[in-house]
Amino acid sequence: MNESNSSLEQLINTSKNIAIIPSQVAGYDAFAAGLGLFLCIKEKNKNVSLVYPDAAPEGFEDLISDKEIMTDPSVRDLTVSIDYRDSSAQKVDYSTFNDILTLKISPINSDFKLDNVKSRIEGPDFDLIIVVGASVKEDLGISYSQLESEFRKATVANIDNTAINTGFGNINIIDTTMYNLSQLALNTLAKNGFSINQNAAKALLKGISYRIVN
């Protein structure tokens, strides 16, 4: 067993935006483990996202909807704000043509300052990434390539039960004595002081049962 002395609970409590990424390579078990972690962390009212490039595997429909899964974390929102407090503007119109949005505010004074028009790109800025079932980051496939810059900035927690794991995380929870990832996720949650809610327990049990049956 190779476990960092850092407290995962402390990292979660102090993080503002958390991503949980199950490896597609590890399949059903990794998704179940990731979902169990997601549901427990979400219950603590943390801003947490489950990042997975596909819909949930069959059997999880009652635990998470497709819209709750972040399939493309590279997507961002463009926000435009206009400060017109010192103008006499009373009307806002907009139009779209050839994928161009035109916004018209009127009336304004001729000396209206264009500095009052601001734009920004908003989206997930993860400060903690929890990876489940990936021996190397590249096992995450497109999810890693979409978040490569975030991986360089965020704290990475690496949870796995294979001896070939490269220990790429800032915190590595690697336990080869665990039969599957869902069992390891359950053990990790319990050791870090999390209570296992009903839906998280269902998700983890699905992962544990799947590995036993298959």
Secondary structure, 3 states (H helix, E strand, C coil): CEECCCCHHHHHHHCCCEEEEECCCCHHHHHHHHHHHHHHHHHCCCCEEEECCCCCCCCCCCCCCHHHEECCCCCCEEEEEECCCCCCCCEEEEEEECCEEEEEEECCCCCCCHHHEEEEEECCCCCEEEEECCCCHHHHCHHHHHCHHHHHHCEEEEEECCCCCCCCCCEEEECCCCCCHHHHHHHHHHHCCCCCCHHHHHHHHHHHHHHHHC
